[in-house]
Amino acid sequence: MSVNGSKAEVKSLFIAAGCNRIVNNVSWGASDLVSFGAQNAVAIFCPKLAQVLTTLPGHKAAVSCTHWLPSNKFAFKAKYLERHYLLSGDADGTIILWELSVADNKWRLVLQLPQSHKKGVTCITSFIVSQSDAIFATSSDGTVCVWDAVFPTTSGGECKLTCLETLIVGSRPMVTLSLAQLPGNTGLIALAMGGLDNKIYLYCGERTGKFVRACEVKGHTDWIRSLDFSLPIFSGECDSILLVSSSQDKGIRIWKLTLRGSLANSEGTHKRGEISLASYIEGPVFVAGSFSYQISLESLLIGHEDWVYSVQWQPPSVAAEEEVGFHQPQSILSAAMDKTMMIWQPERKTGIWMNVVTVGELSHCALGFYGGHWSPDARSILAHGYGGSFHMWKNIGVSSDNWQPQKVPSGHFAPVTDITWARCGKYILSVSHDQTTRIFAPWHIQDPQSNGDSWHEIARPQVHGHDINCAAIIQGKGNHRFVSGAEEKVARVFEAPLSFLKTLHHATSEKSSFPEDIQADVQVLGANMSALGLSQKPIYVNATHEVQDNPGNDGLDTLESVPDAVPVALTEPPIEDQLAWHTLWPESHKLYGHGNELFSLCCDHEGKLVASSCKAQSATVAEIWLWQVGSWKAVGRLQSHSLTVTQMEFSHDDNLLLAVSRDRQFSVFKINRGGTDEIDYNLIERREAHKRIIWACSWNPFGHEFATGSRDKTVKIWGVEKTSSVKQLLTLPLFSSSVNALSWVGLERQRNHGLLAVGLETGLLQIWSLQVERGDDSIPTGVTAAPIIWLDPFMCHVSAVNRLAWRNRENNENCTSIQLASCGADNCVRLYEVTVD
């Protein structure tokens, strides 16, 4: 789109998002992509690239489960598919069907299923009948629905969805489902479901619908957490399938469903094999259609020490030739709250099921796994954990198994409240209500086949005990420092340790060696998290590592024995275990003064002053405090507002401080710097500027003009005149929803031309071209404004935008591409590249 002769285009460079902390939230599809819920967005990540590719907007509530059609289990049926489908369900009971076109990687929302669930969707499972036909089941509080989906064979065709059956299963919700075709060419479908009453219920029905309860299977002594049918086992005749179940009783059970024969043939066709240790215990017999089936306990797997949240059969090999048929591997993946995933296989001689691989047991950070998933080729396994994190292992062994941790995307698992660029523009720092501060940076890869730099989380400087609301990176010279404010009355100052400086150097520099003068100046190597405190203590470079003799602990991972951090310079993007413990920054100062929880922070461009505000309902509490960087003394208390100051920003010459507030007013303070410690300030303007809360403000980098954005859906441009009075220059046309974030970047100083990024409560982003007109005495006389980019909803946030920040351009004003970082209530941090001709 061109405006005033300028063309602009935008592309998405990077998305960071954490996984919703819920059990059936993740699915690994036959497309070799992984889907997961990130707040009310459906996020798609590519395991090979370790990057989130896109997010899908459509849900209004938190996404509780996702499921691919076809899933990894049916990858052998999806060799040449042109379109893959994805189901996603949310906490309101809404289910959406999405379509991915393989040729151009384009997504579209196909349809929203008729509202059949009144409460949150707990599970979705499917059975692929053919490339154009699938049966899937969805469960919610007390109801299970079975659906038939017919996919179009040509592009542009319509999907046909039929609800085959709605089963009322009582007051106790079913949390897990699995579908399969019953053994024998009967055409019958089995639906297993398990929930809070420790029993597995089996329903059977025909392809056309009408499912009836066949039997219930008892054995587990606690809630059923996961069920998965195997595909038919080829042992001569295909007369049996296996069902694996896991429970909060820490056990896993394998059940066998065997075809006994048709009712017309009373003798049955089933012949009892010879009795061995793996011989089953006979269970119930049930009748489906004109056939009878025997259920028996095949094996009981004991090994996990906590609730087993998921079990999954290994997918059949995709490489299997179609004439030969596929082979169901005798291998099961389980994931549990004891922080481990295990692979179980029967021993060749005895047939007894054994745990052959265990991964994750050394991880301190996962606090348990909510689910485990095979890749379609079964060479990789993926877990998602309590901390919204992914953990992936790949089998890189040739003759024997060798499972090694792999890079995966990471991100916040709660709303991201603030984002800021490093003064050098080399990294982004974000803070969140998940109580962490994270640093994302481009990692320079010297592989000629790679697509250049890819962004990764390279450090987690703060892991806190309170939700973090705001952060500001200290500008100016010296070591990297930032201030963060959380749901507490104290702001905390952090300083980069030597391990981070070396990691950042490795990530962003190609071959130059690490400067020795920095190594001499910075004496802190890293930081340790105290067990029950909130402060992070420094680990010094020359400190000797003392091993505490604590015989009563027996090496157990308890609250009182947080493991010591081992900070090291990283040579490749870190995995979750390293991030959670070994990349902390030491806390150097605490700033006491505010009467309530911190809400907003900003730093001036020289790196001399930090301004802070807190939640307030009175004028005395709503004071803005000024802190001197270095001595960290309070050097000013600015009174103007009567309610919470929502955002502050220093003008680019640092002479003015702008603040906006919930009281619908903005204030402009003049900051006069005297001697070394003296700061003189006076209020030059306070004005009620909007009809609702003012959420955002931003200065023009080339002058004393600023923008304010409000819940009243307007953005207004103001100018500070030489007489220190403020006049309104322009009101942009009404936006579709509340304006939550603004950021102004300069493009061309001579023409006073810049871009204003506008973030809305709906998650949408717009970029406007602004050109300030000035008179002879440099007094602003007006502003020419035009929208140049409306970002595609698939590129935008799915919930409210909380903050926008352009990358610093002072060192490179001639560059035509600028990077814009954003964060939002959908748990995402996003980075865009905007190119202006």
N, C-alpha and C positions, 0 to 999 in steps of 0.2 A: 504494500500500500504506500502511495507517495503523497506527501503533504509538504507544501512549500518547497517542492523540488527535491525533498529528501525521501529516500526509500529505506525501509527498515524491515528486517526479518529477525526472527528469534528461533533459537533451537535449544532443546533441553540437554544440558551437559551431564547432570548428576542428580540422583534422588537418593536420600538416606531415609530409611523408615524402619521402625521396629515392628515386631509381630505382636498382634493382640494376644494377651496372655489367656488363651482359652484352648480347649483340647482339640477340637476337630477343625482348626482354623487353616491348616496348611494342606496343600495337595500338590503332588508332583505328577505332571501329566505326561502322556505319550509324546507330547510336543517337546519334551525335555525342558520345559519351563516349570517354575514353581510359583503357585499362587498363594497369597496369604492376605489376611485382613489387617489393615493398618488404620485403626479407628474406623471411620465409615468409608474408607477407600478400599478397593481391592487392588493389591499391589502384585506386580508380576516381576519375578527376577530370573535371570539367566545364570544357572550355576557355573557354566563354563567361563563367563566373563566376570562373575562375582559382582554383578551390577543389577540394581533395580531398573527395569526397562521403562515401565510406565505405571500409572495408577488409573483405575477405572472409576469415574464418578457416577453415582446413581443411588446409592444407599443413603438414607437419612439417619440411620442408627448404626451402632458399631457392628461391624461384620463379624459374625460368630463362626461361620464355616464356609469353606470353598471346596469345590470338587470338579475335577476335569472330566470331560467326556471326549475321548476315552482317557482313562487314568493310566498310570504306569503299568497297572495289571494287564491292560489290554493293548499294550504297545505293539504286540505282535500282529494285531489286527489293523494297525494304523500306519502301515508302511508308506503308502502313497496318498495320504489324506491331504486335500487342499484346504480344508477348514477344520479347525478344532473348536470345541465348545467348552464353556466353563459355567458352572452354577455357583452362585454365591447367596448365602442367606444371612439375615441380620437379626439383631435383638428385638426388632418389632415384628418378626415373622414374615418379612418380605423376602422373596426369592427372585433373583434376576438371572436370565440366561444371556451369556455373552458369546460372540463369535470372533474368532481370530482367523484372519485370512493369511495363510502361510506365505503366499507369493509376495505380498507387500507389507507384511507384519502390521496390518491395520486391524483395529478392534472396532466392534460396533455392539451396541446394546440391542439384542434381538427382541426380547420381550420380558415383561414382568409377569411372573406366574399369577394366576388368579389367587386372591388372598384366601388361603386355606388354613393358615396358622395364625392364631391370635397372639401367641407369645413367641419368644425367641426360638429360632431354628437351632436345634442342637446337633443334628447330624444329616449328612447327605451321602448316599451310596448309590452305585449304579452297576448295571450289567449290560455290556455291549453285545447285542444280538447280531448285528451286522454293521457295515460301515455307515449305513444310513438309518439304523434303528437302535434305540437304547431304551432300557427300562431303568428308572431311578426312583428311589424312595427318600422321603424327607420326614424328619420327626420334629415334633415340638412338644409342648406340655400336654401330654395325654392323647395326642393324635399322631398317627403315622399315615402319610399319603403315598400311594404308589402311582407313578406316572409313566406314560409311554411317550417317547419323543421320536418323531420321524424327521430326519434332517434332509434338506434338499440335495439332490444329486448334481444340480447345476448351480453356478453362482447366481445370486440374486433371487433364488427361490425362497419359499417360506418354510419355516419350521412348524410342524403340526404337533401340538401337545394335547394329550388326553389324560385326564385323571381316571385311572383304572379303579382305584379303591381308596376309601378313607376309613382307616381302622381306628376305633376309639379304644385305647388300651388302658384306660383307668386313670386314677389320680396320680400314680407314680410315673413320672416322665421316663421315656426311653432315651438313653443318651448315646446308644450305638446301634447301628444297623448293618446288615450285610445281605447282598442278593446273590443267588446262584441258580443255575439250571440243575434240576435234580438229575441224578445219574440215570442212565438208560435213555433211549430216545423217546422220552415221554412228553416232552414239550412243556413240562411243569416247572414252575418257578418257586424257589424256596426263599423266604424272607426270615432271617434270624434277627431278633432284637433283644437287647439287654438293658437293664436299668437299675433302679434303686432297690429292687426287692430280691437281688442275688440270683434270680432265675434267668435262663435263656428261653425265650418263647420262639417257637417255630411256626410260621404261617406258610401255607402252600396255596398256590392258585395257578390258573391257566393264563396264557398270554393275554387273553381278553379281559382279565380282571377276576373279581370275586375271590378274594383270599380268605381262607378259613384257618382257624387255629388248629394246628395238627397235634402239637404236644408241647410240654415244657420240660426243660432239662435242668436238673439240680446238681449241684456239686460245689460251686463257689460259696464262700461264707461271707462275702461282702459285695458291695456294688459291682456290677459288671461294667467295665470301662471300655472295652474294645472287642469287636468281633470281626473275623474275616474268613470268608469261604475260600478254599483253594479252587483252582480250576480242576476239571476231571483228571484223575490220575490214570495214566495209560499203563495198565498192567494186564495185558491180554485184553479182556473185555473191560469197557469203561463202566464199571458198576459201583464206583464209590467216589465220594468227595470228602474232603476234610474241612472241619470248622475249627478255627483256633479262637480261644477266648481268653481275655485277661481281666483281672479284677483288683479291687483294693485289698483283697486278702493276700496280695503279693505273689499269687500263683498264676500260672498259665496252663490251660488245659487244651488238649487236642482231642476233638470228637470226630468219629467216623460215621458218615451216613452211607449205608450200603443198601443197594437194591436187593430185596429178598425175592421179588418176582411179582407177577400179576396175580390178582386174586383168583382169576380163572384157573391158574396153574397152582394148585394148593401146595404141591411139593416144593415149589420155589426153585429158583435157579442158583441160589447162593450155596456154594460149598465151603464148609469151614476149613481153613488152612491149618497147617500143623501149629500146635501151641508152642509159643516162645515167650520170653520175658516181655516182649512188646505186645503180646496178645491183649486184646481189649477186654474190658469189663462190659458185659451186655447191659444196655440201657433200654429205654422205651422203644416200642414198635409203633409206627404211625402209618396211616393210610392216606395216600394222596391220589385222587382220581381212582384208577383201577389198579394201582400198584401199592405194595407195602414196602416200608423201609425200616431198617434197624439202625438205631443210634447207639453207639458204644464209645466208652472212654478209651482213646488210643494211648494217651500219655499225659503225665502231669509234670510240668517243668517248674522246678524250684531253683531260684538263683538270685532273684532280685530281693532287695532288703526294704523296699517301700512299694507304694501303690504302682501297679503296672498300668500306665495310661494308654499304651497302644501296642498292638501286634499286627504284623502284616506279612503275608506270604511273599516270597521272592517272585518277581514277575518272570514269566517264561522268556526264554531267549528270543530276541527279535530276529536273530540270524536263522532260526529254524526254517527249513524249507517247507513250503506250503503242502507239498505232496506227502512229506513225512509226518506233518502235524507238529504241534508244539509239545513241549515237555514241561510239566509243572515241577520245578525244582523242590526238593524236600528241604526247605530252608525257611526259617521264620526270623523276622527282625522284631525285637521288643524294645520299648523305651519306658523308663520308669522314673519316679521321683527320687530315686537314690542316685541320680546324676549319671546313670549308665545306660548305654544301649548294648544289647546282646544279640548275637546271631546264633540260632539253635539249629542243629542238624542231627539226623540219626546216625549212630555209629554203623559202619558198614557190616561188621560181623554180627553184633547183637541186635541192632535195630533200636537200641535205646537212644532217646533224644538227649544230646549233650550241648552245653554251651561251648561253642568253638571260637567265638570272638567276643571280646568285651572292650568297648571304647568309652571314654569319658570319665573314668573313675577318679582321675587325678584333678578333675576340674573343680575349683573351689567356687566358681562364679555362677554356675548354671542354676543352682538351687532347685535342681530337678528338671526332668524333661517332660514336656506335655505331649510329645508325639514323635514317632520315628518313621521315616519314609525311605524306600528304595528308589534309586534312579531307574529309569526304564531298562538300562542294560545291566543293572545290579552290580555295577562296579563302584558305586558311591552310595553312602547312606547319609541322611540328613535328620537332625533333631532340632526342635525348637524348644526354648527353655523359658523358665520363669521370668527372666530378665528381658523378655522380648527379643532374645538373641537367637541366631541360628548357629549350629555347629555341624560341620560336614567333614566326613572322612572318605578318602578314596583308597581303593585297594590298588596299590602300585606294584604289588608283588607279581613275579612271573610264574615261578614254580610253586611258591607258597604264599599264603596271605600276608600282606603287609599294609595295614590300614593307617594312613597318615592324614593329619588334619589339613583342611583346605581353606582358602580364603572364601568368605561369604559376605554378602552385604550386611551392614549393621546400621543402627539408628535408634532414635528415641522411641520409647514405648508409651509415652504420654504426650500431651500437647507441648509443642516447642514454643517457648514464650519470648525468646530474644535471640538475635543473631548479630554478629559483628565481624568485620574483616580485620585481619592483622594489619598493622601499619605498613608492612612491606607488601601486603596483598598476597602473601604466600599461602595463607590458610584462612578458614572460616571457623569461628568459635560459636557454638550454640549452647543454650541452656534450656532446661525443660522441667516440667512437673514430675518427670521420672527421677528427679533428684540427682541428675548427672550433668556435668559440663563436658562437651565433646569437641574435638578438633578434627576437621576434615581438610585434607590437602591433596593436591595432585601428586601422584607418585610417578616419577620419571622412569619409564621402562626402556632399557636400551635394546630391546628386541626389535629388529627391523620389521618383523611381521606384525607387530602390535600397532594399534591405532593411536600411538602417541601416549600422552599421559592419561591415566584413569584416576578418578578421585576415590579416596578411601578414608575411613576413620583412622587417624594415626595416633591419637592419644585421648585419654579420658582424664583430664587434669583434676576434676573434682567429683568425688562420689560422696553424696551428702546424706543427711537424715531429714532434710526438709525439702519441699518443692522449691525449685529455684525460679525466680520471676524475672531477673534482669542481669545483665553483665555489660561491662565496658572494658575494652582493651586500652591500656595506657599507651598513648601515642608518644612521639618524641624518641630520643636516643636511649641507649642502654638496653638491658636485657628485656625479654618479653615478659610483660606483667598484665594481669587483668584483675578487675574487682567484680565480685558477684554478690547479688542480694537475693535472699531466699525468704521463706515464710518465717522469718525471725527478725529481731530488731537490730542485728549487727550485720554490717557489710564485711566481706572477707577479701583480703588481697593475696594473690598468688603470684609466684615468680617461677619462671621456667627453669627446670634443672638441666644439668649438662646432658643427661641421656636424651631429653627432648631436643635440645639444640643439635645434637649429632644426628638424631633421626630425621629432623627437618632438613638438615644439610644433605643427608643421603637421599631423601625423597625428591628434593627440588634441584640439586646440583648434579652435574654429570660426573666430572672427574676431579674437580678441584679438591684439595685437601682441606681438612677442618682447620680454621684459623687458631693458632696457638694462643693468641692473646685472650680470646674468649675462654679457652680452657683454663687459663690462669685466673681469670676474673671470677668465674662461676665455680664455687666450691661445693655446691650441692648436687649430688648425683641423681636423687629422686626423692620419693616421699613414701611414708608408711601410713596406713589407715589404723587409727587406734580402735580397739575392739568396740568400746561402747561410747566413744566420744565423737565429736564432730570435726575436730581439727586433724589436719594431715601434717605429721611431723617429718622434718627433713632427714634424709640419709646423706651423710657427708662423704666426699670423695675418698678421704683417707681413713674412714671409719673401719675398724676391725669388726668383722661379723661375729657376734657372740651367739653361741647356741645355748639357749636357756634350758637348764635341766629341769624338766617338769614331768617326773615319772607318773604322776597321777592321771595324765591325759591320754597316754597310750596312743599318741599320734592322731587322736580323733579331731575332726574339724568342728569345734564348738564355738559359741559366741565369744568366749574368753580367749580363744587361741586363733586369732586371725593370722594367717601365714605372713611371714615377712616378705615385703616386696623385693624383687631382684631387678632393679632398673638397669636396662642395657640399651645401647644404641641399636635400633632395629634396621636390618638391611632389606627387609621386604615388608609389605603391609601386614600389620599384626592381626592375629585372630583374637577371638573374644577373651580367652583366658589371659592373654598378655594385656589386653586393654583394661580389663576389670581390676587388675592388681598392680601391674608393674609400670604404669604410665602416669601415675599421680604426680601433681606438682605440690611442693611444700607451701603451706600457708605462712605468709610472712607478717601480716598485720590483721588486726580486727579494728573496725571503725564503729565505735559506740556513740550513740547520740539520739537516734530516732526512737519515737515512742511506740511505733507499730511496725508491722512487717514491711520490709523493703519492697518497693514497687517499680522504681525506675532509676537508671544510672546513666551517666554520660561523661565523657572525658573531652577536654579541649584538644585542639590540634597540635599544640606545643608539647603536650604531656605534662602540664604544670598543675592543672586543677581537675578534680572530679566532683561532679554534682550528683546528689542522691535525694530521692524522695521516698515517702512511705505511704501506706494506706491511711487515709485520714477522713474524719467527719467533722473536724473543727479547724479553724485558722491556725491555731498554735501547733497542732500536730502536722498540718499540711506544709510546714516550712521546708524549703529546699536547703540542704546543707552543702557547703563547699568545703572540700578537703584538699590540702596541699600535698601533691605527690612527693614522696620522699620522706618528709617528716611525718606525714599523715595526721597533721593537726587539723582541727576544724577551724577554718578561717572565715566562715561566713554563714549566717542563717537568714535566708531570704524569705520574707513574708509577703504573700500576695493572695494566695488562693484559700478557699474555705473547705475544699474537698480534695481527694487524691489527685496529685499531679501525675498524669498518665504518661507523658513523654517530655524529655528536655533535649535541647541540642544547642551547642555553641555555634555562632556564626564562623565562617571560615577564616576570618581575621582574629577570632577569639575575643572581640570587643563586646559582643552582645551574647546574652543567654536567653533563649526562647523556652518557655514552658507552657504546656497546655494541660487542662484539668477537667475533671468530672463536673466542675461547677460551670462548664460551658464557656469559660473565659481563657484567653491567652494572656501571658505576661511577657514583656521584654525588659530585661535588666541590662544596664550598662555596667561592664566590669572594668574597673580601672586598676591597673597593677602598678603599685608604687615600688618600694624597695624589695628586698628579698622575700620578706614574710608578709608584707602589707598588701591586702586586697581591699579595694574600696568598691562599693557597688551601690547602685540606686535604680529604683524602678522607674522606667521612662514611659511605659504604657501598659495599662491593663484594660481589656475590653471584652465584653460579652460578644463573641464572634459567631456563635451557632445556636440553634434552638435545642440541641441535644448534646450529650457528652462529646467532648473533643478527644479523639483517640490518638491522633497522629499529627506530627509537624515535621517540616524539613526546610533547611535554608538553601537558597540559590548559592552554589559555590562561587559565583562571580560577583556577588553583591549582597546587599542587605534586604533582599526580597525573600519572603518565606511563604510556604503553603501550610494550610491547616485542613485536616479531614475529620469528619464528625459522623456520629450515628444518624444525623439528619440527612444523610446521603449526599452531602455536598462537599466540594473542595473549594476553598477560597485562597486567592493569592493576595498577599499584602506586601507593602513596601515601607521601609523605615526611611523617613526623610532626614535631611541635615538638621532640621530643627528638633529631631528626636521624636517627632510625632509619627504615627503609623496611619497609612491610608490604605483602603481596600482598592486593589487594582482590577480584580476579576473574580467572578464566580463561575466555575466550570458547570456545564449542564448536569442536571440531576442524575446520580448514579442509581443502579438498580437495587442496591442494598447499602447498609452501613459501610462507611469508609473506615477501615481499621488500620491501614498502614500506608505511609508515603515515603518516597525517597527521591531526591532531586540530584541529578548529576549534570555537570557542565560538559558541553561538547565543543563549543567554539567561543573563546573569550571575546573576540572582537565583535561578534554579532550578538553576544550575550545570549547564546542559544544553548538550550539544554533539554534533558528528558526528565519527565516526572513519572515514576512508577506508582500506580495506585492499586492497593490490595483491598478487596471487599470481604464482607462477612460471609458471603457465599463461597469464598475461595477463589473467585475469578480475579484475574489480573489484567490491567490495562496500562498502556504506556502512551503518554501524551508528549507532544513536542511543545516546548515553551520558549518564547523569545521575548525578552524584556526590552521594552522601548524606553530610552532615557532622553531627557532634554539636554540643553547645553550645559547645565550645571550638574550633570550626572544624576539628577533626581528622576526616579522612575515615573513615567507618565502613563504606561499601559503595558499590557501583556497580550501577545498573540498566541493562542493555544489551539492545538488540533490533535485529535487522537490519531496515532499512527499504527498502533498494534492492539488488537483484542486477542489475547491468547486463547487458543483452542482449549475448551474445558478439560480435554484429556491431558493437557500439559499443566493445568492449574492445580491448586490445592482443592481438596474435596470438602474441607471445612474452612472456618474463618482464617484469613491471613493475619498473623500476629505481628510480623515485622518484615520490612524490606531493606536491603542494603546494597548499594552499588559498590563495586570494587574501586579502590582509590586510583584516580587517573592522573594525579599531579605529576608523576614522573614521565607520563607518556600520553600527552594530550592529543597527539596526531593519530593515534590508533583509532580505526573505524569500528572496532568491536569492543564492547564493554560487557563485563560480567555482572549479573544481578543475582544476589542470593535472597532467598525468602524462607520463612518458616511459618508453620501454621498449627491449628488445633487438630489437624489430621495426622499428627505425629511426624510430619515430613519436614526435612530440610531439602530445598531444591536450589539448583544452580542453573541459570540460563545464560546463553550468550546472545547478546543483542548486537546486530550489525547494522550500522547506519551509513548510507552512502552520502 
